[in-house]
Amino acid sequence: MAPRESESFRRSKIQLYSRLKLKNIFPGEWESIYTGDGIEFMGIKPFEPGDDLRDLDLCALVRSGEEEIIERVSGRQLRVFIWADLSGSLQKSKEALFPARREIRDMAIGILAFSSWNAYSPVGLCAFDREIRKFFPAKPGESYCQEMLDWVLDREYAGPVGADIPKAIGFLMERVLPQSLVFFISDFQDPFFGDDFFDLIRPAADKFDFIPVVIRDPLEKNISLARSAILSVGGDEGDDHRTLYLTPRRLREIQEASGRHLAHLERNFRRAGVSHVVLDSASSDDCYDALSGLFQTRRRAPL
């Protein structure tokens, strides 16, 4: 990477981290599928020097100007793990048909990591394609979140490569404690997800609070094409390069196929009894809204 490009990338990462540190998808008192998880509200006390600023009651501060601290009683400390798909269809490439997928995935990783930090929960990361490329055990701390996200963002394009989903699930079953909160981030384009995959994810759904996060490019949803275009498209999951003549009609067919695949995924998720999230925008606000929306349904009391 050229020095000018490297400096620009460094500045963009700093700006990204500054935004993500303000995000927390676990607001207030939320409930996991396991009794006793989460952070219990205990009371309010005046702010004193040395108090953690993350505990400030922002609503009271805006309403009355009073600086008050929210006190919580922590139950069993919840561990959060992020299982991130690094296969070809989620790599950054000039020849990718759906280039936004990697950016959306990385945004989701950042929001989940810093949300865990804000919620006082240790967080870990597993990055995989055909192999387990990197495993970060669950640990607390802002600098640890930055270390994990740095590793993901600094990773260069490694060429078209598929994902070994059974290996990734098997590693999850071996390395993560029961009742952990696990976000499985993927575009779910691997052939394993083309058929009935209920038996593949059911063990993880039984052992963990397992949440699939489905990554979709905005192009797969509702973007229209004004005129035809000829594209040189790289193979995503180990396929060869090919030339694609993309017409408005062909784009609609791709979008319809993507919609059918999403419906297929959702049927299997329901059978396994797991909640899922669909992310189809690279906006940090849109990703935050989608992820926090899941936990809004688990909230028991507002701050």
C-alpha positions in Angstrom: 0.0 0.0 0.0 1.4 3.4 -1.0 2.3 5.9 1.8 -0.6 8.3 0.8 -3.1 5.4 0.6 -1.8 4.0 4.0 -2.3 7.4 5.7 -5.7 7.9 4.2 -6.7 4.4 5.4 -5.3 5.1 8.9 -7.4 8.3 9.1 -10.6 6.5 7.9 -10.1 3.8 10.5 -9.7 6.4 13.3 -13.0 8.0 12.1 -14.7 4.6 12.0 -13.6 3.7 15.5 -14.8 7.1 16.8 -18.3 6.4 15.4 -18.5 2.8 16.6 -17.4 3.6 20.2 -20.6 5.5 20.6 -22.7 2.5 19.5 -24.2 0.0 21.9 -26.8 -2.5 20.7 -27.4 -3.7 24.3 -29.1 -0.6 25.8 -30.8 -0.8 29.2 -31.8 -4.1 30.7 -32.1 -6.7 28.0 -32.8 -10.4 28.3 -30.9 -13.3 26.7 -32.5 -16.7 26.1 -30.7 -17.8 29.3 -32.0 -16.7 32.7 -29.6 -14.4 34.5 -27.8 -12.9 31.5 -27.6 -9.2 30.8 -27.0 -6.3 33.1 -29.6 -5.6 35.8 -30.6 -2.1 36.7 -30.1 -1.3 40.4 -30.5 2.4 40.9 -29.3 6.0 40.3 -26.6 8.0 42.2 -25.0 11.4 41.7 -21.9 11.5 39.5 -18.6 11.4 41.4 -15.0 11.8 40.2 -13.7 8.4 39.1 -17.1 7.1 37.9 -17.1 5.5 34.5 -18.6 8.0 32.0 -20.3 5.1 30.2 -22.6 4.9 33.1 -23.9 8.4 32.8 -27.7 8.6 32.5 -27.9 10.5 29.2 -31.6 10.9 29.4 -31.4 12.7 32.8 -28.5 14.8 31.6 -30.4 16.1 28.6 -33.7 16.5 30.5 -32.4 18.3 33.6 -28.7 18.8 33.3 -28.1 16.6 36.3 -25.1 14.3 36.1 -26.3 11.0 37.4 -24.8 7.5 37.3 -26.8 4.3 36.5 -25.8 1.6 39.0 -26.2 -2.0 37.8 -25.9 -5.4 39.4 -24.0 -7.7 37.0 -25.1 -11.3 37.0 -23.0 -14.0 35.4 -20.7 -12.3 33.0 -21.9 -12.8 29.4 -19.2 -13.7 26.8 -19.8 -12.5 23.3 -18.2 -14.1 20.2 -18.2 -13.0 16.6 -17.8 -15.7 14.0 -16.8 -13.9 10.8 -16.9 -15.3 7.2 -13.8 -14.2 5.2 -14.6 -16.3 2.1 -14.3 -14.9 -1.4 -17.8 -13.3 -1.7 -17.0 -11.2 1.4 -13.5 -10.0 0.3 -12.7 -6.6 -1.0 -12.1 -6.9 -4.8 -12.4 -4.5 -7.7 -14.1 -7.3 -9.6 -16.7 -8.2 -7.0 -20.3 -8.1 -8.2 -21.5 -7.2 -4.7 -18.7 -5.0 -3.3 -20.5 -3.7 -0.3 -20.7 -7.0 1.4 -17.2 -6.7 3.0 -17.9 -3.2 4.2 -21.2 -4.2 5.8 -19.5 -7.2 7.5 -16.7 -5.1 8.9 -19.2 -2.5 10.2 -21.1 -5.2 11.9 -18.0 -6.6 13.5 -17.1 -3.2 14.8 -20.5 -2.4 16.2 -20.7 -5.8 17.9 -17.2 -5.6 19.4 -17.6 -2.0 20.8 -21.1 -2.7 22.0 -19.8 -5.6 24.0 -17.1 -3.3 25.5 -19.8 -0.8 26.4 -21.8 -3.5 28.1 -18.8 -4.7 30.1 -18.8 -8.1 28.3 -15.6 -9.9 27.1 -15.7 -10.3 23.4 -13.8 -12.7 21.0 -13.5 -13.2 17.3 -13.0 -16.1 15.0 -12.2 -15.4 11.3 -12.6 -18.2 8.9 -12.8 -19.3 5.2 -11.6 -22.8 4.3 -9.4 -22.6 7.4 -9.6 -20.9 10.8 -7.5 -17.9 10.0 -7.5 -16.2 13.4 -9.1 -16.8 16.8 -9.2 -14.1 19.5 -10.4 -15.5 22.8 -13.0 -13.5 24.7 -11.4 -10.6 26.6 -12.6 -7.2 27.9 -11.2 -3.8 26.9 -11.4 -1.1 24.3 -7.8 -1.7 23.0 -8.7 -5.4 22.5 -11.7 -4.5 20.3 -9.4 -2.2 18.3 -6.9 -5.0 17.9 -9.5 -7.4 16.5 -11.0 -4.9 14.1 -7.5 -3.8 13.0 -6.8 -7.4 12.0 -10.0 -7.6 10.0 -9.6 -4.3 8.3 -5.9 -4.7 7.4 -6.5 -8.1 5.8 -5.6 -8.0 2.0 -7.6 -9.7 -0.7 -6.5 -13.3 -0.8 -8.2 -14.3 -4.0 -11.3 -16.4 -4.5 -11.7 -19.0 -1.8 -14.7 -20.8 -0.3 -15.7 -21.4 3.2 -15.7 -24.6 5.2 -18.9 -24.1 7.2 -18.8 -27.5 9.1 -15.2 -26.8 10.2 -16.2 -23.3 11.4 -19.2 -24.7 13.3 -17.1 -27.5 14.7 -14.4 -25.1 16.0 -17.2 -23.0 17.6 -18.5 -26.1 19.4 -15.0 -26.9 20.7 -13.8 -23.5 21.8 -16.7 -21.6 23.2 -18.4 -22.1 26.5 -22.1 -23.0 26.6 -24.6 -20.1 26.9 -22.3 -17.6 25.2 -23.8 -15.1 22.8 -22.5 -15.9 19.3 -23.0 -13.8 16.2 -22.4 -15.8 13.0 -21.7 -13.2 10.3 -21.9 -14.5 6.7 -23.6 -13.9 3.4 -24.6 -17.6 3.6 -23.7 -18.2 0.0 -21.8 -21.4 0.7 -23.4 -24.5 -1.0 -24.2 -25.9 2.5 -26.8 -23.2 2.9 -28.5 -23.9 -0.5 -30.1 -27.1 0.9 -31.7 -27.9 4.3 -29.0 -26.9 6.8 -31.1 -27.3 10.0 -29.0 -30.2 11.2 -25.8 -28.1 10.7 -26.7 -25.2 13.0 -29.0 -27.0 15.5 -26.2 -28.1 17.8 -24.9 -24.5 18.0 -28.5 -23.2 18.5 -28.9 -25.7 21.4 -25.6 -24.8 23.1 -25.4 -21.0 22.6 -27.5 -17.9 22.2 -26.8 -18.2 18.4 -27.6 -15.3 16.1 -27.0 -15.5 12.4 -26.2 -12.2 10.8 -27.0 -12.3 7.1 -25.0 -9.9 4.9 -26.6 -8.6 1.7 -25.3 -6.0 -0.8 -27.9 -3.2 -1.4 -27.7 -4.3 -5.1 -29.4 -7.5 -4.1 -32.4 -5.7 -2.7 -34.1 -3.0 -4.6 -31.6 -1.0 -6.7 -32.5 -0.5 -10.3 -30.2 -0.4 -13.4 -30.8 2.4 -15.9 -29.0 0.6 -18.8 -27.1 -2.6 -19.5 -23.4 -3.0 -18.6 -20.6 -5.5 -19.3 -18.8 -6.5 -16.1 -15.7 -8.5 -15.5 -16.6 -10.5 -12.4 -14.2 -12.4 -10.2 -15.0 -15.8 -8.8 -16.2 -15.5 -5.2 -16.1 -19.0 -3.7 -13.2 -20.4 -5.8 -14.9 -20.0 -9.2 -13.2 -18.7 -12.3 -13.4 -15.1 -13.6 -16.2 -14.5 -16.1 -17.7 -11.7 -18.1 -21.3 -10.8 -17.1 -23.6 -8.9 -19.4 -25.8 -7.2 -16.8 -29.2 -6.0 -18.1 -32.0 -4.4 -16.0 -33.9 -7.7 -16.4 -30.9 -9.8 -15.4 -30.5 -7.6 -12.3 -34.1 -8.2 -11.3 -33.6 -11.9 -11.8 -30.6 -11.8 -9.5 -32.6 -9.8 -6.9 -35.5 -12.3 -7.1 -33.1 -15.2 -6.6 -31.5 -13.5 -3.7 -34.9 -12.9 -2.2 -35.8 -16.6 -2.6 -32.5 -17.6 -0.9 -33.2 -15.3 2.0 -36.6 -16.8 2.5 -35.0 -20.3 2.5 -32.5 -19.1 5.1 -35.2 -17.7 7.3 -37.2 -21.0 7.1 -34.2 -22.9 8.4 -33.5 -20.4 11.1 -37.1 -20.6 12.3 -36.8 -24.5 12.4 -33.7 -24.2 14.5 -35.4 -21.7 16.8 -32.9 -18.9 16.3 -33.4 -15.2 15.8 -31.5 -13.7 12.9 -30.6 -10.2 11.6 -30.3 -9.1 8.0 -27.8 -6.3 7.2 -28.1 -4.7 3.7 -26.7 -1.2 4.1 -23.1 -0.1 4.8 -24.3 2.8 6.9 -23.3 2.5 10.5 -26.7 3.9 11.6 -28.6 1.4 9.5 -26.4 -1.5 10.8 -26.9 -0.3 14.4 -30.7 0.0 14.0 -30.9 -3.5 12.6 -28.8 -5.1 15.3 -30.3 -3.2 18.2 -33.8 -3.9 16.9 -33.2 -7.6 17.8 -32.4 -6.7 21.4 -35.3 -4.2 21.7 -37.5 -7.3 21.7 -35.5 -8.7 24.7 -35.7 -5.6 26.8 -37.5 -5.8 30.1 -37.0 -2.2 31.3 -35.8 1.0 29.7 -33.0 3.1 31.2 
